[in-house]
Amino acid sequence: MTERAKNCTSSGKPLTEVGSTAFPCPNCGNPIGRSPRCRDQGVSYTCSECGFVGP
């Protein structure tokens, strides 16, 4: 089972708010976390493991 992200990959904020999500990187499976604010605003994220950039 993949480890779950505890912080937003973009902002670094803890994933404690309703609407936060975590998922595996589409490229390598490294955990990615997204806060509701970063998701809503479409802030890009970069996987720390493989460099994959997502919306």
PyMOL Python script that loads the backbone (N, CA, C, O; Angstrom):
from pymol import cmd

cmd.read_pdbstr("""\
ATOM      1  N   MET A   1       0.834  -1.172   0.000  1.00  0.00           N
ATOM      2  CA  MET A   1       0.000   0.000   0.000  1.00  0.00           C
ATOM      3  C   MET A   1       0.886   1.245   0.000  1.00  0.00           C
ATOM      4  O   MET A   1       1.927   1.270   0.657  1.00  0.00           O
ATOM      5  N   THR A   2       0.481   2.253  -0.721  1.00  0.00           N
ATOM      6  CA  THR A   2       1.239   3.482  -0.852  1.00  0.00           C
ATOM      7  C   THR A   2       1.060   4.365   0.381  1.00  0.00           C
ATOM      8  O   THR A   2      -0.032   4.457   0.942  1.00  0.00           O
ATOM      9  N   GLU A   3       2.143   5.007   0.791  1.00  0.00           N
ATOM     10  CA  GLU A   3       2.075   5.958   1.896  1.00  0.00           C
ATOM     11  C   GLU A   3       1.205   7.144   1.505  1.00  0.00           C
ATOM     12  O   GLU A   3       1.215   7.563   0.348  1.00  0.00           O
ATOM     13  N   ARG A   4       0.465   7.683   2.444  1.00  0.00           N
ATOM     14  CA  ARG A   4      -0.422   8.828   2.196  1.00  0.00           C
ATOM     15  C   ARG A   4       0.319  10.122   2.517  1.00  0.00           C
ATOM     16  O   ARG A   4       1.010  10.211   3.531  1.00  0.00           O
ATOM     17  N   ALA A   5       0.173  11.122   1.654  1.00  0.00           N
ATOM     18  CA  ALA A   5       0.777  12.429   1.889  1.00  0.00           C
ATOM     19  C   ALA A   5       0.112  13.087   3.095  1.00  0.00           C
ATOM     20  O   ALA A   5      -1.095  12.955   3.295  1.00  0.00           O
ATOM     21  N   LYS A   6       0.899  13.792   3.889  1.00  0.00           N
ATOM     22  CA  LYS A   6       0.375  14.466   5.082  1.00  0.00           C
ATOM     23  C   LYS A   6       0.292  15.969   4.876  1.00  0.00           C
ATOM     24  O   LYS A   6      -0.402  16.662   5.620  1.00  0.00           O
ATOM     25  N   ASN A   7       1.001  16.480   3.861  1.00  0.00           N
ATOM     26  CA  ASN A   7       1.026  17.916   3.579  1.00  0.00           C
ATOM     27  C   ASN A   7       0.757  18.152   2.100  1.00  0.00           C
ATOM     28  O   ASN A   7       0.988  17.282   1.260  1.00  0.00           O
ATOM     29  N   CYS A   8       0.263  19.348   1.804  1.00  0.00           N
ATOM     30  CA  CYS A   8       0.032  19.748   0.422  1.00  0.00           C
ATOM     31  C   CYS A   8       1.382  19.843  -0.290  1.00  0.00           C
ATOM     32  O   CYS A   8       2.307  20.477   0.217  1.00  0.00           O
ATOM     33  N   THR A   9       1.494  19.230  -1.433  1.00  0.00           N
ATOM     34  CA  THR A   9       2.729  19.241  -2.196  1.00  0.00           C
ATOM     35  C   THR A   9       3.065  20.638  -2.698  1.00  0.00           C
ATOM     36  O   THR A   9       4.241  20.966  -2.854  1.00  0.00           O
ATOM     37  N   SER A  10       2.062  21.463  -2.955  1.00  0.00           N
ATOM     38  CA  SER A  10       2.287  22.824  -3.455  1.00  0.00           C
ATOM     39  C   SER A  10       2.589  23.823  -2.343  1.00  0.00           C
ATOM     40  O   SER A  10       3.560  24.575  -2.432  1.00  0.00           O
ATOM     41  N   SER A  11       1.765  23.834  -1.297  1.00  0.00           N
ATOM     42  CA  SER A  11       1.881  24.862  -0.261  1.00  0.00           C
ATOM     43  C   SER A  11       2.580  24.399   1.007  1.00  0.00           C
ATOM     44  O   SER A  11       3.073  25.219   1.782  1.00  0.00           O
ATOM     45  N   GLY A  12       2.626  23.087   1.222  1.00  0.00           N
ATOM     46  CA  GLY A  12       3.243  22.552   2.434  1.00  0.00           C
ATOM     47  C   GLY A  12       2.320  22.530   3.638  1.00  0.00           C
ATOM     48  O   GLY A  12       2.727  22.098   4.717  1.00  0.00           O
ATOM     49  N   LYS A  13       1.081  22.987   3.477  1.00  0.00           N
ATOM     50  CA  LYS A  13       0.122  23.011   4.590  1.00  0.00           C
ATOM     51  C   LYS A  13      -0.362  21.596   4.893  1.00  0.00           C
ATOM     52  O   LYS A  13      -0.483  20.772   3.987  1.00  0.00           O
ATOM     53  N   PRO A  14      -0.642  21.310   6.180  1.00  0.00           N
ATOM     54  CA  PRO A  14      -1.171  19.994   6.547  1.00  0.00           C
ATOM     55  C   PRO A  14      -2.522  19.735   5.869  1.00  0.00           C
ATOM     56  O   PRO A  14      -3.321  20.653   5.682  1.00  0.00           O
ATOM     57  N   LEU A  15      -2.757  18.498   5.512  1.00  0.00           N
ATOM     58  CA  LEU A  15      -4.001  18.108   4.837  1.00  0.00           C
ATOM     59  C   LEU A  15      -5.070  17.764   5.875  1.00  0.00           C
ATOM     60  O   LEU A  15      -5.455  16.605   6.022  1.00  0.00           O
ATOM     61  N   THR A  16      -5.540  18.782   6.589  1.00  0.00           N
ATOM     62  CA  THR A  16      -6.531  18.577   7.643  1.00  0.00           C
ATOM     63  C   THR A  16      -7.900  19.126   7.275  1.00  0.00           C
ATOM     64  O   THR A  16      -8.893  18.760   7.904  1.00  0.00           O
ATOM     65  N   GLU A  17      -7.981  19.993   6.276  1.00  0.00           N
ATOM     66  CA  GLU A  17      -9.249  20.619   5.897  1.00  0.00           C
ATOM     67  C   GLU A  17     -10.123  19.675   5.081  1.00  0.00           C
ATOM     68  O   GLU A  17      -9.624  18.784   4.394  1.00  0.00           O
ATOM     69  N   VAL A  18     -11.438  19.885   5.167  1.00  0.00           N
ATOM     70  CA  VAL A  18     -12.372  19.164   4.314  1.00  0.00           C
ATOM     71  C   VAL A  18     -12.064  19.563   2.872  1.00  0.00           C
ATOM     72  O   VAL A  18     -11.883  20.746   2.584  1.00  0.00           O
ATOM     73  N   GLY A  19     -12.006  18.608   1.986  1.00  0.00           N
ATOM     74  CA  GLY A  19     -11.686  18.881   0.589  1.00  0.00           C
ATOM     75  C   GLY A  19     -10.232  18.614   0.240  1.00  0.00           C
ATOM     76  O   GLY A  19      -9.855  18.671  -0.930  1.00  0.00           O
ATOM     77  N   SER A  20      -9.406  18.320   1.251  1.00  0.00           N
ATOM     78  CA  SER A  20      -8.019  17.935   0.993  1.00  0.00           C
ATOM     79  C   SER A  20      -8.018  16.549   0.369  1.00  0.00           C
ATOM     80  O   SER A  20      -8.929  15.751   0.590  1.00  0.00           O
ATOM     81  N   THR A  21      -6.988  16.277  -0.409  1.00  0.00           N
ATOM     82  CA  THR A  21      -6.900  14.959  -1.021  1.00  0.00           C
ATOM     83  C   THR A  21      -5.451  14.523  -1.133  1.00  0.00           C
ATOM     84  O   THR A  21      -4.537  15.347  -1.112  1.00  0.00           O
ATOM     85  N   ALA A  22      -5.255  13.238  -1.250  1.00  0.00           N
ATOM     86  CA  ALA A  22      -3.931  12.663  -1.467  1.00  0.00           C
ATOM     87  C   ALA A  22      -4.081  11.549  -2.494  1.00  0.00           C
ATOM     88  O   ALA A  22      -5.072  10.819  -2.497  1.00  0.00           O
ATOM     89  N   PHE A  23      -3.092  11.433  -3.356  1.00  0.00           N
ATOM     90  CA  PHE A  23      -3.135  10.418  -4.403  1.00  0.00           C
ATOM     91  C   PHE A  23      -1.711  10.107  -4.839  1.00  0.00           C
ATOM     92  O   PHE A  23      -0.804  10.896  -4.574  1.00  0.00           O
ATOM     93  N   PRO A  24      -1.493   8.970  -5.505  1.00  0.00           N
ATOM     94  CA  PRO A  24      -0.149   8.659  -5.985  1.00  0.00           C
ATOM     95  C   PRO A  24       0.185   9.461  -7.245  1.00  0.00           C
ATOM     96  O   PRO A  24      -0.690   9.744  -8.062  1.00  0.00           O
ATOM     97  N   CYS A  25       1.440   9.815  -7.388  1.00  0.00           N
ATOM     98  CA  CYS A  25       1.901  10.497  -8.595  1.00  0.00           C
ATOM     99  C   CYS A  25       1.569   9.618  -9.797  1.00  0.00           C
ATOM    100  O   CYS A  25       1.833   8.416  -9.770  1.00  0.00           O
ATOM    101  N   PRO A  26       0.996  10.198 -10.850  1.00  0.00           N
ATOM    102  CA  PRO A  26       0.643   9.405 -12.031  1.00  0.00           C
ATOM    103  C   PRO A  26       1.854   8.776 -12.718  1.00  0.00           C
ATOM    104  O   PRO A  26       1.716   7.804 -13.460  1.00  0.00           O
ATOM    105  N   ASN A  27       3.037   9.333 -12.471  1.00  0.00           N
ATOM    106  CA  ASN A  27       4.245   8.848 -13.141  1.00  0.00           C
ATOM    107  C   ASN A  27       4.994   7.791 -12.330  1.00  0.00           C
ATOM    108  O   ASN A  27       5.426   6.776 -12.876  1.00  0.00           O
ATOM    109  N   CYS A  28       5.148   8.034 -11.008  1.00  0.00           N
ATOM    110  CA  CYS A  28       5.997   7.134 -10.226  1.00  0.00           C
ATOM    111  C   CYS A  28       5.327   6.542  -8.984  1.00  0.00           C
ATOM    112  O   CYS A  28       5.873   5.622  -8.375  1.00  0.00           O
ATOM    113  N   GLY A  29       4.159   7.050  -8.598  1.00  0.00           N
ATOM    114  CA  GLY A  29       3.451   6.516  -7.438  1.00  0.00           C
ATOM    115  C   GLY A  29       3.803   7.177  -6.117  1.00  0.00           C
ATOM    116  O   GLY A  29       3.243   6.809  -5.084  1.00  0.00           O
ATOM    117  N   ASN A  30       4.713   8.142  -6.120  1.00  0.00           N
ATOM    118  CA  ASN A  30       5.053   8.882  -4.903  1.00  0.00           C
ATOM    119  C   ASN A  30       3.805   9.620  -4.406  1.00  0.00           C
ATOM    120  O   ASN A  30       3.044  10.131  -5.228  1.00  0.00           O
ATOM    121  N   PRO A  31       3.568   9.694  -3.081  1.00  0.00           N
ATOM    122  CA  PRO A  31       2.362  10.371  -2.598  1.00  0.00           C
ATOM    123  C   PRO A  31       2.357  11.872  -2.903  1.00  0.00           C
ATOM    124  O   PRO A  31       3.357  12.562  -2.703  1.00  0.00           O
ATOM    125  N   ILE A  32       1.217  12.362  -3.390  1.00  0.00           N
ATOM    126  CA  ILE A  32       0.993  13.775  -3.683  1.00  0.00           C
ATOM    127  C   ILE A  32      -0.176  14.226  -2.810  1.00  0.00           C
ATOM    128  O   ILE A  32      -1.184  13.524  -2.720  1.00  0.00           O
ATOM    129  N   GLY A  33      -0.056  15.371  -2.177  1.00  0.00           N
ATOM    130  CA  GLY A  33      -1.132  15.926  -1.370  1.00  0.00           C
ATOM    131  C   GLY A  33      -1.590  17.252  -1.954  1.00  0.00           C
ATOM    132  O   GLY A  33      -0.789  18.017  -2.491  1.00  0.00           O
ATOM    133  N   ARG A  34      -2.893  17.515  -1.844  1.00  0.00           N
ATOM    134  CA  ARG A  34      -3.460  18.763  -2.383  1.00  0.00           C
ATOM    135  C   ARG A  34      -4.431  19.360  -1.377  1.00  0.00           C
ATOM    136  O   ARG A  34      -5.377  18.702  -0.946  1.00  0.00           O
ATOM    137  N   SER A  35      -4.188  20.611  -1.008  1.00  0.00           N
ATOM    138  CA  SER A  35      -5.119  21.321  -0.121  1.00  0.00           C
ATOM    139  C   SER A  35      -6.287  21.817  -0.960  1.00  0.00           C
ATOM    140  O   SER A  35      -6.163  21.939  -2.179  1.00  0.00           O
ATOM    141  N   PRO A  36      -7.429  22.105  -0.321  1.00  0.00           N
ATOM    142  CA  PRO A  36      -8.585  22.599  -1.082  1.00  0.00           C
ATOM    143  C   PRO A  36      -8.273  23.906  -1.821  1.00  0.00           C
ATOM    144  O   PRO A  36      -8.721  24.098  -2.951  1.00  0.00           O
ATOM    145  N   ARG A  37      -7.529  24.781  -1.206  1.00  0.00           N
ATOM    146  CA  ARG A  37      -7.197  26.069  -1.831  1.00  0.00           C
ATOM    147  C   ARG A  37      -6.361  25.859  -3.102  1.00  0.00           C
ATOM    148  O   ARG A  37      -6.657  26.446  -4.143  1.00  0.00           O
ATOM    149  N   CYS A  38      -5.330  25.034  -3.017  1.00  0.00           N
ATOM    150  CA  CYS A  38      -4.484  24.790  -4.191  1.00  0.00           C
ATOM    151  C   CYS A  38      -5.253  24.065  -5.294  1.00  0.00           C
ATOM    152  O   CYS A  38      -5.039  24.322  -6.478  1.00  0.00           O
ATOM    153  N   ARG A  39      -6.142  23.164  -4.903  1.00  0.00           N
ATOM    154  CA  ARG A  39      -6.974  22.467  -5.894  1.00  0.00           C
ATOM    155  C   ARG A  39      -7.894  23.446  -6.600  1.00  0.00           C
ATOM    156  O   ARG A  39      -7.979  23.450  -7.828  1.00  0.00           O
ATOM    157  N   ASP A  40      -8.588  24.284  -5.819  1.00  0.00           N
ATOM    158  CA  ASP A  40      -9.539  25.241  -6.388  1.00  0.00           C
ATOM    159  C   ASP A  40      -8.870  26.257  -7.305  1.00  0.00           C
ATOM    160  O   ASP A  40      -9.439  26.646  -8.326  1.00  0.00           O
ATOM    161  N   GLN A  41      -7.675  26.683  -6.947  1.00  0.00           N
ATOM    162  CA  GLN A  41      -6.973  27.696  -7.726  1.00  0.00           C
ATOM    163  C   GLN A  41      -6.121  27.101  -8.843  1.00  0.00           C
ATOM    164  O   GLN A  41      -5.528  27.842  -9.626  1.00  0.00           O
ATOM    165  N   GLY A  42      -6.054  25.786  -8.926  1.00  0.00           N
ATOM    166  CA  GLY A  42      -5.291  25.132  -9.985  1.00  0.00           C
ATOM    167  C   GLY A  42      -3.789  25.342  -9.870  1.00  0.00           C
ATOM    168  O   GLY A  42      -3.080  25.376 -10.875  1.00  0.00           O
ATOM    169  N   VAL A  43      -3.301  25.484  -8.619  1.00  0.00           N
ATOM    170  CA  VAL A  43      -1.865  25.666  -8.383  1.00  0.00           C
ATOM    171  C   VAL A  43      -1.148  24.379  -8.789  1.00  0.00           C
ATOM    172  O   VAL A  43      -1.549  23.291  -8.376  1.00  0.00           O
ATOM    173  N   SER A  44      -0.102  24.495  -9.586  1.00  0.00           N
ATOM    174  CA  SER A  44       0.609  23.301 -10.041  1.00  0.00           C
ATOM    175  C   SER A  44       1.423  22.690  -8.909  1.00  0.00           C
ATOM    176  O   SER A  44       1.784  23.367  -7.946  1.00  0.00           O
ATOM    177  N   TYR A  45       1.703  21.406  -9.042  1.00  0.00           N
ATOM    178  CA  TYR A  45       2.539  20.689  -8.079  1.00  0.00           C
ATOM    179  C   TYR A  45       3.644  19.975  -8.840  1.00  0.00           C
ATOM    180  O   TYR A  45       3.502  19.680 -10.027  1.00  0.00           O
ATOM    181  N   THR A  46       4.719  19.708  -8.168  1.00  0.00           N
ATOM    182  CA  THR A  46       5.840  18.972  -8.746  1.00  0.00           C
ATOM    183  C   THR A  46       6.170  17.803  -7.833  1.00  0.00           C
ATOM    184  O   THR A  46       6.391  17.989  -6.636  1.00  0.00           O
ATOM    185  N   CYS A  47       6.203  16.613  -8.385  1.00  0.00           N
ATOM    186  CA  CYS A  47       6.546  15.429  -7.610  1.00  0.00           C
ATOM    187  C   CYS A  47       8.015  15.524  -7.190  1.00  0.00           C
ATOM    188  O   CYS A  47       8.893  15.760  -8.020  1.00  0.00           O
ATOM    189  N   SER A  48       8.271  15.339  -5.896  1.00  0.00           N
ATOM    190  CA  SER A  48       9.643  15.434  -5.389  1.00  0.00           C
ATOM    191  C   SER A  48      10.498  14.250  -5.816  1.00  0.00           C
ATOM    192  O   SER A  48      11.726  14.321  -5.781  1.00  0.00           O
ATOM    193  N   GLU A  49       9.859  13.175  -6.213  1.00  0.00           N
ATOM    194  CA  GLU A  49      10.587  11.953  -6.595  1.00  0.00           C
ATOM    195  C   GLU A  49      11.009  11.966  -8.077  1.00  0.00           C
ATOM    196  O   GLU A  49      12.166  11.682  -8.389  1.00  0.00           O
ATOM    197  N   CYS A  50      10.087  12.290  -8.981  1.00  0.00           N
ATOM    198  CA  CYS A  50      10.379  12.149 -10.416  1.00  0.00           C
ATOM    199  C   CYS A  50      10.303  13.464 -11.196  1.00  0.00           C
ATOM    200  O   CYS A  50      10.697  13.516 -12.361  1.00  0.00           O
ATOM    201  N   GLY A  51       9.791  14.539 -10.552  1.00  0.00           N
ATOM    202  CA  GLY A  51       9.707  15.823 -11.227  1.00  0.00           C
ATOM    203  C   GLY A  51       8.458  16.030 -12.064  1.00  0.00           C
ATOM    204  O   GLY A  51       8.338  17.043 -12.753  1.00  0.00           O
ATOM    205  N   PHE A  52       7.523  15.083 -12.017  1.00  0.00           N
ATOM    206  CA  PHE A  52       6.253  15.223 -12.741  1.00  0.00           C
ATOM    207  C   PHE A  52       5.545  16.488 -12.282  1.00  0.00           C
ATOM    208  O   PHE A  52       5.461  16.746 -11.081  1.00  0.00           O
ATOM    209  N   VAL A  53       5.032  17.285 -13.222  1.00  0.00           N
ATOM    210  CA  VAL A  53       4.316  18.506 -12.887  1.00  0.00           C
ATOM    211  C   VAL A  53       2.850  18.330 -13.269  1.00  0.00           C
ATOM    212  O   VAL A  53       2.531  17.930 -14.388  1.00  0.00           O
ATOM    213  N   GLY A  54       1.971  18.634 -12.330  1.00  0.00           N
ATOM    214  CA  GLY A  54       0.541  18.494 -12.568  1.00  0.00           C
ATOM    215  C   GLY A  54      -0.202  19.773 -12.220  1.00  0.00           C
ATOM    216  O   GLY A  54       0.349  20.661 -11.570  1.00  0.00           O
ATOM    217  N   PRO A  55      -1.426  19.863 -12.645  1.00  0.00           N
ATOM    218  CA  PRO A  55      -2.228  21.069 -12.395  1.00  0.00           C
ATOM    219  C   PRO A  55      -2.729  21.172 -10.959  1.00  0.00           C
ATOM    220  O   PRO A  55      -3.414  22.134 -10.612  1.00  0.00           O
TER     221      PRO A  55
END
""", "prot")
cmd.dss("prot")
cmd.show_as("cartoon", "prot")
cmd.util.cbc("prot")
cmd.orient("prot")
